Structures are given as C-alpha cells and as structure tokens.
Amino acid sequence: MNIFFDHQIFSLQKVGGISRYIYQLSHGLSGIGGTSVLLYAPYSENIYYSGKKLPNVLPWKIRQLGYYGLNTLLTEANIRDVEIYHPSYYGSVSSPSSYRKMVVTVYDLIHERYKGGVGIFDPTRKAKRSIVNKADAIIAISNSTKHDLIDIYGVDEKKICVIYPGVTTPQYFEESVLPDRFILYVGSRQGYKNFAFYLRAVADVLVKHNIFLVAFGGGAFNPGELSLLKELNVKDRVFHMHGNDSALFYCYKGALFTVFPSILEGFGFPIVEAFSMGCPVLTSNTSSMAEIAQGSALLVDPLDTAGWRRNTEDIINNIGLRKDLSFRGFMKARNFSWNNTAKQTLQLYESL
C-alpha cells in the first residue's frame, strides 16, 4: 500500500503535538511490511522532520509562507498515484486524481468550541469543515473529538474511527539545572489553556511552600504575563524553559507533578507524556482530559479557583498521594503506543 503524508504541518510548525503525531505515525507505518510511506516536506524547520531552510534573516511568518508555497508547488509536480493520501493538516495540497482515498485526522474542535477569541470566519475552521466533508474516513484522536465532530459538523458516526496517539520517551535526557521542588506546565499558555487562571489560583501556594513553577515551551513570557507575575509577587518563582523532547522529558522526570489546566483539548499530550515518566498529573475534568486521565490523575473543574489551590496543596504535602498517582499514571501510559496507533491506522486504510 502506498501512503502519502503531505508537508502542511511541517511547513507551519517548528515543534508541536500535531507534527510529532504525523511524524511518529508515518514512521510507525513505514516499519510495517507491505507499506510504502512518503512524508514529503523538502523545505522545513520542524524539529521532527527538518529539510532545507530559508534564510534566517527573514521573519518566521514570511518563512512559513515560503515553506508552504514551495512545498505545495513541489508536491503538485512530484506526487502521483498513491492509494492513501493523509493530509497532515486541514488544507489539501494534492488533487483528487493523484490518490484513491483520503483520510484526515481531526485533532480537536477548539476553534469551534472555544468562544474566547476564535471567530466564525477563522480560516482553520473553514478549512477543517471542507476537508472533513471531502475525506473518505476521519480519525479522531479521542472520543471527545469524535462526539464534537458529530455534534458540530453532523458527521456520520460510521465515517469516524477513534485512534489514540502514542507516547515515546527519548533515548537520552538533556539535563539542565532545575529547582529541587517544582510544578511543571507544558506548552502554549494562550486563552483556553487557562495558564493565567491557574497561576492566580496558586500564587500564594507557591510562596507558602517554597515551590517553583516551570513553564516549558510555548514561547517566552509576553509583557502581559510578566506584568501578571509581578502583580502576584511570584516573578522569582515562575520561569520559562524551552528545548527538545530530551529536555522536556528530563523536566517530567524531576517535577513534583505536571499541571494541565486547559478548558478544552482534543487529547492532551502532556498528560500521557507525564504518565510515561511516572510524573503525577493534575488536570481538568472536561473534554478529552477526563477521558484520557480518568482514574490516574487528579481532576478539577477548570474554573474552580479553590479546587486548583486545594489539589495543588494536596499533591505537594502528600508523598503517598504522589507515589500513588505516579504508579497509576505509569501503568495508564501503556495504553498509548505508537505501534498500536500505526497498526490501527493501517487497518482503517485497508478497510477503504
């Protein structure tokens, strides 16, 4: 079977959960006999699948457009006659005559669900609806996402297959200087991620217990965040880090626990990543987070200030609770294997 993954997410992302998903899926499929897998992104700065790079003097937004345009042109000129076309994001860069069936993965419907800044004319929302209608089959990365597809887009349930992503720990850890006692937050901190809300809820807890909060990834703190840290008097207790997966997983290894206070998610990669390292998790009791973490993490209403504060203190003070969550999470992580993701995805391809 000939399978083609396009460049889209690798043109748009330097690093992120979606590009990691596509890379790991394509890599897993390529290891199964009888499959021929092509991931085509000759120009890219993505850490999982890097290609030729445009001059660094150009702003990132300009380079993004350049990568997208160059890769699309080269795709149209070089890709022909594949059996399964699996776009890496919600546009389509291959004409219907070049493939037999198209399968698209829908990661979340946050653009549709979250009302705090995503408008009805958002281009991602429009592109997603279009490709969902065109696809021969849809992979949802959680049951929560599947239900949103049915509820919001009216997709026929028979067209959707729920396949969980996997988790892979690095072969080595990139060690760095970290506080002795810290809480780990991973990823973007924008709007629905609820970072500022959580910080306001536990600022006094950080001071009281001499605990630090490490925000990994998501870009450096912006002026608004720096102002908030100053307002809450925790500027010396909250700091930002960035790096590759080896550096990230070293943080999971050393953290008291990982907090993931998001309001909406399609899956929640930091949850299963933390599980895989035996790192306790405190997360929200909504959407896919409840589905993924149920029974293995502490769950809180994302807008419950007292709940975040109380559960944060409980994990800090109770070593027995931390050990219990660590064990349960580590066992739960076994359910998330890229090998299983690849096998289930191939079964879907074959069914078409």
N, C-alpha and C positions, 0 to 999 in steps of 0.2 A: 504494500500500500504506500502510495506517495502522499506525503503530508507536508503542507506549506504553511509556515508561520511568517507573517509579514513584519515590517520594520516599525510600525507606528509607535508603540510604547518605548522602543529603544531610541527613537528619534526625539521623543518628548521628555523622557526621564533620564537623569543621571543615575538615580537609585530609587528604589521603591518596591512596594509589595507586588504590583502588577508585573513589572519587568522581571522580578525574581520568579514569579509564578510561571510566566511564559518560558523563561529560560529553563527552569527545572523540569517543566512538563516536556518540552522538546528534547531535553537531554535524556529524560527517562524513556521516552518513546523510542529514541534512537538506539537504545540498548535492547529493544525487543526484536527478535528475529522476524523477518518478513516486512519490516517497515523501512521506508526511506524518508528521512526527515530533513527539511531545509528550513532553517531560520535565516531570513535574508535581510540584513541591515548593514550594508557595506560602509555606511557613514554613521558613527555613533560615538557618544562619550559615556555610554552606560557602563557601570562597573561590572555587570554580569556578562555583557556581550559588547565589548568595545570594538570599534572599527577605525576607519580613517577619521581624522579630526579636522575641523575647520579652525582657522587661526584664532587663538585665544584672545586677541585684541578686540574681536567682535563681541558685543554683548550677548549674554546667554539666550535671550529671546530671539535675537537675529540668527544665532547658530541653530536654535531649534527649528526655525522656519527653513533654514538652509538644509539641515539634515532631512527634514520631512520631504522637501521638494526634490532633492537629489535622489533619495531612496525610492520615492514614488516613481520618478522617471525611469530609474534603472530597473525597478520591478516590472513595469509595463513592457520594457524592452527585452527582459530576460526570462520571465516566468511563463511557462506554457504547460498545459496538460497535466495538472495534478488532480488527484482523486479527492482529497480533503483540503479545503482552504480554511485555516483557522486564524482569523484576524486577531492581532494582539491588542487592539483597542476597538473603538466603535465606528471608525471610518472604514471604507473599503477601498483598497488600492489595487485590486485585481478584477478584471472584467469577468462576467459570468461564463464567457466562452472558454476561460482558462482553467476552470475547475468543474468537478461534477457535483460536489456537495459542499455547503458551507456550515461550519459550526462556530458559534461565538460564545465566549464566556462572559457572563454578566457578573460583575464583582459586587455591586451594590446598587441601590436606587436612592442614594443620599441626595443627589441633585433633585430628585422628585419629592422626597420625603421632608428634607430639611428646609424650613422656611426662612432661615436667618441669613439670607444673602445670595441665594441661587434663584434667579428669575425664571419665568416660564419660557423665555426666549433664549435660555442658555444653550449654546451650540452643542455641548456634550449631551444634553437631554434630547435634543432633536436627532442627533446622530445615533444615539442609542436606540431610540424608538424605531428609526429607519432600519437599522441592521437587525434588530430583533424580529422585525416583520419579514425580512428577506431570508434569514437563516433557516436552514433545514432542521437544525436542532440547537438547543441552548443549554449550556452548562451553567448552573447556579452554584456558587461556592458555599452556600448554606441553605437550609430550609427557609430561613428568614428571607433571603433574597428570592427564593422561589415563590414564596407567598406574596411578596411585593410585586413580582412580575405578573402574577395572576390578578392581583388586586388593582394595580395601577394601569397596566397595559392590556389586561384581558387576554393574556397568552394562554393557549390551550395547555393544560397541565401535562398532556401526553408529549408535548414538544420539549419539556424541561427535564433535565437529568441533574440531580444534586450530586456533585462530586467534591469532596473536601480537598483543599490543598494539603501539602505535606509540610514537614519541617526538617531541616538538615542542619546539624551543628557543625561548625567549622572543624577542620582537622587540627588547627592550632589556634591559640588565643593570643591576640595582640595586647600585651599587658600595658597598663597605664596606671598612673597614680590616682587612687580613688580614696574617698573618705572611709573611715572604719565602719560607720553606720550611715547608710543612705537608702533612700527610696528611689527607684528608677522609673522614669517616664520615657516612653519611646515614640518618636515620630512627630508628625505635624501637630501644631498646637492651635490651629485655626478654629474659630466658631464652634462647630458641632463636636469638636474633640474635647471641649469642656475643661481645658487645662487651667484657665484663669479661675474658673469656679472652684475647682479642687484646691488650687493654691490658696484662695481666700479662706476656704473651709479649714485648712490645716496649718496655716501660717503660724499660729500660736503653738501648735503641737510641735512643729519643727524646733522652735526656740526652747520650749519647755523640756524636751527630751534630748536636746543637742543632736538633732538629726539633720542630714542634708538631703536635698532633692536634686538628682541629676536628670536633666532633660537631654536625651540623646537624639541627635538628628533634628530634622525639621527646620534647619537654618538657625542662625544666631538670633538672640533675642532682639525684637524690634523696639523702637522707642517707647511704645505703649507698654510693653512687657517690662522694660527696665523701670519705667515710672511706677508700675504696679509693685515690683519688688521693693522699690524704695518706700512706697506708701505703706507696705506691710512690714517693713523693717526686717526683711529676710534677704537682702541683697548679698550678704555674705554666706547664705545657707543654700542658695539655689544657683546652680551654674549649668552651662551648656557644654555638651561634648559632641563631637562628630567623628566618623570613621567608617571603616568597612565592617563586614559581619563579624570578623575575628575580634575587633574592638568591642562591638556591641555585645557579643556573647560573653566576653570577659566581664562586662558590666552585669549581665544577668547572674553570672556566677557569684559576684560579690555583693549583690544588693540584698537588703533585708526583705524586700518584696518589690514587685512591679505593680504599678498602678496604671489602670487603663480606664479613665472615667468618661469615655465618649458617650454621646447621646444616641448616635446611630452608627452602625457598622455593617458591612457586608459579610465580614468574617472576624477579623481581629488577630492579625499575625503575631503581635507582641504577646498575646495570651499564650498561644501554643509554643512560641519560642521560649518564653519564661518557663513553661511547664517542662520543656525538654531539658532545661538546665537545673531542674529542681528548685526553681525560684518561686516562692509563694506569690499569688496573684490576688489583687483587689480590683474588681471591675464592676461595670454597670449591669443592672438586671434587665436590660432591654435588648431588643432585636437579636442579632446573632451572638452577642456576648453571652447572654443567658444560655443559649443553645450550646455554644462551644465549651463554656466554663462550668456549667451546672454540675454540682457535686464535687468540684475540685478547686473551687476558689470562693472567696467571699464576694457576695453580690450586693450592690447598693443602688437604690434609686438615684439616677444621675443628678437629680436636682435636690437631693436631700443633704443639706449642709451638715446637719447633726450626724447623719448616717456616715458620711465620709470621715468626719472627725472621730467618731466613736470607733469605727472599724480600723482606722489607721492606728489609733492608740492601742487597740486590742492586739494587733499584729506586732507592734513594737514591744509591748510589755509581756507577751505570752510566747515564750520559746516553744512550748509544747504545741501551740496552735501553728506556729511557723513550720515546725517539723511535720505536722500532720498535713498541712497544705502542700508542703514540698513533696511529700510522698505521693499524695493523691494526684497532684499535677503531673509528676513524673510518669506515673502509670497511665494517666489520660493521654499523654503525648504519644504513646504507642499507637493510638488510633489515627495518627496523622502522618502518613508515609508517602513520599513522592513516588515510590514504587507502586503503591496501590492507586495513587492518582493517575499515573500513566496507564496502568492496566485497565482501569475503569473507563478512562477516556478512549482507549483503543477499542474497547467493547462497544462504546457508543458509535465510533466511526464505522465499525464493521456492521452495526445494525442498520446503517444507512445505505 
